[in-house]
Amino acid sequence: MAGKLVKNAGPRTKRFIDENRPKVEKAIQDARPKVEKAIQDGRPKVEKAVEDYKPKVEQAGRNAVRYAQEHQDEIKGMALKGARMRLGPLGMALDALGIGRQESDPAAEPRICSTCQAANAPAARFCTECGSQLSGTPSSESTA
């Protein structure tokens, strides 16, 4: 039964298309000038919008560049932290030792371990010699 419906649908569909083709072609011909006029009328509006928004977009770009320049140390630090996180255990070890960290103060003094008195990187959280956890602040004062 399904085959019979498909056979009958073919000629009916073809006849419908053939009967309506002139109407569709006429509708396209009638619509073409209206579409072209709408494009011509809209072109100045689009050009004006581009002119109006161009300074705003350029200013936003300048602001983005300025922000990146002002915060480049933070951005680099976040990128390094993300890279260390992707390294898994090796990244955790690098983080604990303070290797590859961006120093906020290049003249920062090394952190002195209270257990073995070894000098560590200013950003290190654990001692590179004995593995003890370093105190919360650089311990240049705690060398008593």
Backbone torsions as a table, in degrees:
resi	resn	phi	psi	omega
1	MET	NA	-38.6	179.9
2	ALA	-63.9	-36.8	179.1
3	GLY	-62.9	-38.7	179.5
4	LYS	-64.3	-40.6	178.3
5	LEU	-63.8	-39.8	-179.9
6	VAL	-66.1	-43.2	179.5
7	LYS	-62.1	-43.4	-179.1
8	ASN	-69.6	-30.2	-178.7
9	ALA	-70.7	-31.6	-177.9
10	GLY	-60.3	-57.1	-179.2
11	PRO	-64.8	-36.5	179.5
12	ARG	-64.0	-45.2	-179.8
13	THR	-62.8	-44.5	-179.4
14	LYS	-61.5	-43.9	179.6
15	ARG	-63.1	-40.8	179.1
16	PHE	-61.7	-44.5	179.1
17	ILE	-63.5	-45.9	-179.6
18	ASP	-62.3	-38.8	-179.7
19	GLU	-70.4	-33.0	-174.1
20	ASN	-98.4	-7.0	-179.5
21	ARG	-56.0	-47.1	179.2
22	PRO	-60.1	-37.9	179.3
23	LYS	-65.0	-42.6	-179.6
24	VAL	-65.5	-45.0	179.9
25	GLU	-62.8	-39.3	177.6
26	LYS	-65.4	-41.4	178.6
27	ALA	-61.7	-39.6	177.9
28	ILE	-65.0	-44.6	179.6
29	GLN	-63.0	-39.7	179.0
30	ASP	-68.2	-34.7	-176.5
31	ALA	-79.6	-27.3	-174.8
32	ARG	-56.3	-48.9	179.3
33	PRO	-63.2	-36.2	179.2
34	LYS	-65.2	-41.1	179.2
35	VAL	-66.0	-44.5	179.5
36	GLU	-62.7	-39.9	178.0
37	LYS	-65.0	-40.9	178.9
38	ALA	-63.2	-38.1	177.9
39	ILE	-65.5	-45.2	-179.8
40	GLN	-64.3	-41.0	179.5
41	ASP	-68.4	-33.6	-177.2
42	GLY	-80.2	-23.5	-176.9
43	ARG	-57.2	-47.1	178.5
44	PRO	-62.3	-35.1	178.8
45	LYS	-65.5	-41.1	178.7
46	VAL	-65.9	-45.2	179.5
47	GLU	-61.9	-39.5	178.5
48	LYS	-65.8	-41.3	178.8
49	ALA	-62.3	-40.1	178.0
50	VAL	-63.2	-45.1	178.9
51	GLU	-62.0	-40.6	-178.6
52	ASP	-67.4	-40.3	-174.6
53	TYR	-90.0	-15.4	-178.3
54	LYS	-57.5	-47.6	178.5
55	PRO	-62.7	-36.0	179.5
56	LYS	-66.4	-41.4	179.4
57	VAL	-67.3	-42.1	178.4
58	GLU	-63.7	-40.6	177.8
59	GLN	-63.6	-41.4	178.1
60	ALA	-62.1	-39.3	176.8
61	GLY	-64.0	-43.9	178.0
62	ARG	-62.9	-40.5	178.5
63	ASN	-63.1	-40.0	179.1
64	ALA	-64.2	-43.5	178.7
65	VAL	-64.2	-43.7	179.4
66	ARG	-61.1	-44.5	179.5
67	TYR	-60.6	-44.9	-179.9
68	ALA	-62.5	-38.9	178.9
69	GLN	-68.1	-41.5	-178.8
70	GLU	-69.7	-29.3	-175.3
71	HIS	-114.0	24.8	-175.1
72	GLN	-62.2	-34.7	178.9
73	ASP	-65.3	-42.0	178.2
74	GLU	-64.7	-42.1	-178.7
75	ILE	-64.5	-43.3	177.6
76	LYS	-63.4	-41.4	179.2
77	GLY	-61.1	-43.0	178.8
78	MET	-65.2	-38.4	178.9
79	ALA	-65.2	-41.9	178.1
80	LEU	-65.7	-40.5	178.5
81	LYS	-62.5	-43.4	177.5
82	GLY	-61.6	-40.7	178.8
83	ALA	-65.3	-41.2	178.7
84	ARG	-64.9	-37.1	179.4
85	MET	-65.6	-37.0	179.3
86	ARG	-70.4	-21.2	179.6
87	LEU	-78.8	-8.3	177.7
88	GLY	68.8	-130.8	-176.8
89	PRO	-60.1	-37.4	178.8
90	LEU	-64.0	-41.2	177.8
91	GLY	-63.9	-37.8	177.6
92	MET	-64.6	-38.7	178.2
93	ALA	-66.1	-43.1	177.9
94	LEU	-62.3	-40.5	179.1
95	ASP	-64.6	-43.8	-178.8
96	ALA	-63.9	-35.5	-179.1
97	LEU	-84.7	-11.4	179.7
98	GLY	78.0	18.1	-178.6
99	ILE	-79.4	132.2	176.4
100	GLY	81.3	6.4	179.1
101	ARG	-80.4	149.7	173.9
102	GLN	-81.8	126.3	178.6
103	GLU	-84.4	132.5	178.4
104	SER	-73.9	-29.5	179.0
105	ASP	-126.7	107.8	-176.8
106	PRO	-62.3	-22.7	-179.6
107	ALA	-94.6	14.1	-179.0
108	ALA	-63.9	142.6	-178.8
109	GLU	-80.3	153.2	179.1
110	PRO	-66.5	156.0	178.3
111	ARG	-88.6	129.1	-178.3
112	ILE	-97.4	129.0	179.8
113	CYS	-72.3	131.9	-179.9
114	SER	-74.8	-16.7	-179.1
115	THR	-87.1	-52.2	-174.4
116	CYS	-114.8	-0.7	178.9
117	GLN	64.5	21.0	178.2
118	ALA	-78.6	147.0	177.2
119	ALA	-84.5	134.2	-179.8
120	ASN	-125.4	166.3	177.3
121	ALA	-59.9	147.0	-178.5
122	PRO	-57.2	-28.9	-178.0
123	ALA	-96.3	0.8	-176.8
124	ALA	-65.8	144.2	176.7
125	ARG	-103.1	-21.3	179.5
126	PHE	-131.1	151.2	-178.5
127	CYS	-71.1	137.3	179.5
128	THR	-75.9	-19.1	-179.1
129	GLU	-90.0	-57.2	-173.6
130	CYS	-106.3	-13.0	177.9
131	GLY	84.8	3.6	179.5
132	SER	-69.2	151.9	177.5
133	GLN	-74.4	133.6	-179.7
134	LEU	-83.2	155.8	-179.3
135	SER	-66.9	168.7	-174.6
136	GLY	-65.5	-24.2	-178.5
137	THR	-121.1	154.8	174.8
138	PRO	-54.4	129.6	-169.6
139	SER	-96.6	47.6	175.3
140	SER	-73.5	-23.6	179.2
141	GLU	-83.2	-23.9	-172.7
142	SER	-91.7	31.5	179.0
143	THR	-93.4	36.0	-176.7
144	ALA	-75.4	NA	NA
